[in-house]
Amino acid sequence: MMRQGRPTRPGDEAALPTDDFETFSGNRGLQHEEPLIFEQDADGRTGVDLPEPRADLSDRLGAFKRRGPIGLPGLSEPQVMRHFVRLSQMNYAIDAGLYPLGSCTMKHNPRLNEKMARLPGFADIHPLQPQASVQGALELISEVGRWLCALTAMPTVAMSPKAGAHGELCGLMAVRAALDARGETRSRVLAPESAHGTNPATAAMCGFTVDPIPADTRGRVDMAQLKEKLGPDIAAIMVTNPNTCGLFETDILEMADAIHAAGGYFYCDGANFNALVGRVRPGDLGIDAMHINLHKTFSTPHGGGGPGAGPVVFSEALAPFAPLPLVQKNQGGDFCLVEQPEETSDTPFGRMTAFHGQMGMFVRAYAYMLSHGADGLRQVAEDAVLSANYVQASLEQDMSASYPGPCMHECLFDDRFLKDTGVSTLDFAKAMIDEGYHPMTMYFPLVVHGALLIEPTETESRDALDQFIAVLQSLARDAKAGNSARFTGAPYLTPRGRLDETKAARKPVLRWQQPAPAEAAE
Ligand SMILES: *Cc1c(COP(=O)(O)O)cnc(C)c1O
């Protein structure tokens, strides 16, 4: 890219339209102003051509016969096709460009993973099929679990949780079961102030009270405050490592010893495992349970609420309480799904899911693991950390990094660099959209003011990072130069501009209503 920006308007710039240029159609170039599918409805239009029902057959629907139209829009097949393709073109995706969303690990999902997940032997099986007919699928689940145990140095894994948050629930339910088995009722869970919202939510859902631990000036858990909070009512501590400021918790061994000495368990939020995979084994750090977001570290796609998978690895102390179902290899070499407590000598806390988990995600994760190999996975962590440090160092002069020194796989900035510019973190992020970038994570973690959390991941090339850095530099310099107009109304170039997000969240319009006849006639 040319650092000055590519000249997109040849010739006399003054004679050419600007941002507020309006088109006759409402379309902007190849981006269409797409009406709702219901607004495109035309009576009697349809995408299918059914034969007339035979007159000599009486219907047997009785009272079930529909009395009025069902209310679906009538469209032809090409109209439906165009509608959804146009909507999809308004979307941003990792396949379209860099997605710097901190804490989310939006990395490229190799197409090989997709090809493997679509193999009929994996894609077309049914959860209620006889186990003898799905031996390969069970073996694959078992193999993914074996890799996860090896990468984390943990003896057991529960494969069924379907997301990170679900994994947290699984982990704390195992903690609860272990405490019950000891005949203890401990009520408090410690979580750093920088924790992802799911951590305190999970603890609360399991009936614990959440006690936040402040961060020290280095952005890490304040050990003195942590130790003060320990006591006989502490059930567990939930810590993310690297934490949500992108920093390695350097006192993690001391933390593990302290919580264990107090009789509690150490839950690690493993969403940031991408920074450590192949380099650090959480089991060596004294962790008792940790979920792994396959949809982050192991590349399976996510976003938009799509399927995830959050297997949980357990230490010796919690392993007996791991939930059902479990995949087990029998003496004869067969794989089986253990679904009843009587089938195991352990004491599972219950059942986490109806079936075995997210098969498609397991296949993608396994393809990713095998294609990288142990050395490749290690390089993933190294390159992810390198990318984040490259971004942090390159933006040092223009933006304000929250903590000094190198980061792990994501770098955290706050809004000090925007002081007195009239531009907020939100404005800055929205202006990135006009430049063709999905914004970074904003206002999280809460421990710094106006946070901007950037996670580039290892799958971005040096060129892509340089282009991204140049855009952020240009925005930061523009903000400081007083060009606030570029920010306050941004985004200007999207099909919709700045939305009233509070109103959208508080008063969402989720249902299309048929306009009143008078309005419709206008
Ligand atoms: C993503 C994330 C979670 C939750 O994972 P989901 O799969 O979205 O439920 C929890 N903690 C951290 C730090 C995360 O980044």
The ligand as an SDF file (V2000), in Angstrom:
LIG
                    3D

 15 15  0  0  0  0  0  0  0  0999 V2000
  -14.2950  -15.6600   24.3790 C   0  0  0  0  0  0  0  0  0  0  0  0
  -14.0120  -15.6360   25.8270 C   0  0  0  0  0  0  0  0  0  0  0  0
  -14.8320  -16.3100   26.7510 C   0  0  0  0  0  0  0  0  0  0  0  0
  -16.1520  -16.9600   26.3900 C   0  0  0  0  0  0  0  0  0  0  0  0
  -16.0800  -17.8720   25.3740 O   0  0  0  0  0  0  0  0  0  0  0  0
  -17.3790  -18.2030   24.4840 P   0  0  0  0  0  0  0  0  0  0  0  0
  -16.9500  -19.3360   23.6460 O   0  0  0  0  0  0  0  0  0  0  0  0
  -17.6730  -16.9620   23.7300 O   0  0  0  0  0  0  0  0  0  0  0  0
  -18.4800  -18.5530   25.4280 O   0  0  0  0  0  0  0  0  0  0  0  0
  -14.4440  -16.3080   28.0720 C   0  0  0  0  0  0  0  0  0  0  0  0
  -13.3440  -15.6670   28.4820 N   0  0  0  0  0  0  0  0  0  0  0  0
  -12.5430  -14.9830   27.6320 C   0  0  0  0  0  0  0  0  0  0  0  0
  -11.3120  -14.3040   28.1480 C   0  0  0  0  0  0  0  0  0  0  0  0
  -12.8580  -14.9370   26.2770 C   0  0  0  0  0  0  0  0  0  0  0  0
  -12.0890  -14.2490   25.4280 O   0  0  0  0  0  0  0  0  0  0  0  0
  1  2  1  0
  2  3  1  0
  2 14  2  0
  3  4  1  0
  3 10  2  0
  4  5  1  0
  5  6  1  0
  6  7  2  0
  6  8  1  0
  6  9  1  0
 10 11  1  0
 11 12  2  0
 12 13  1  0
 12 14  1  0
 14 15  1  0
M  END
$$$$
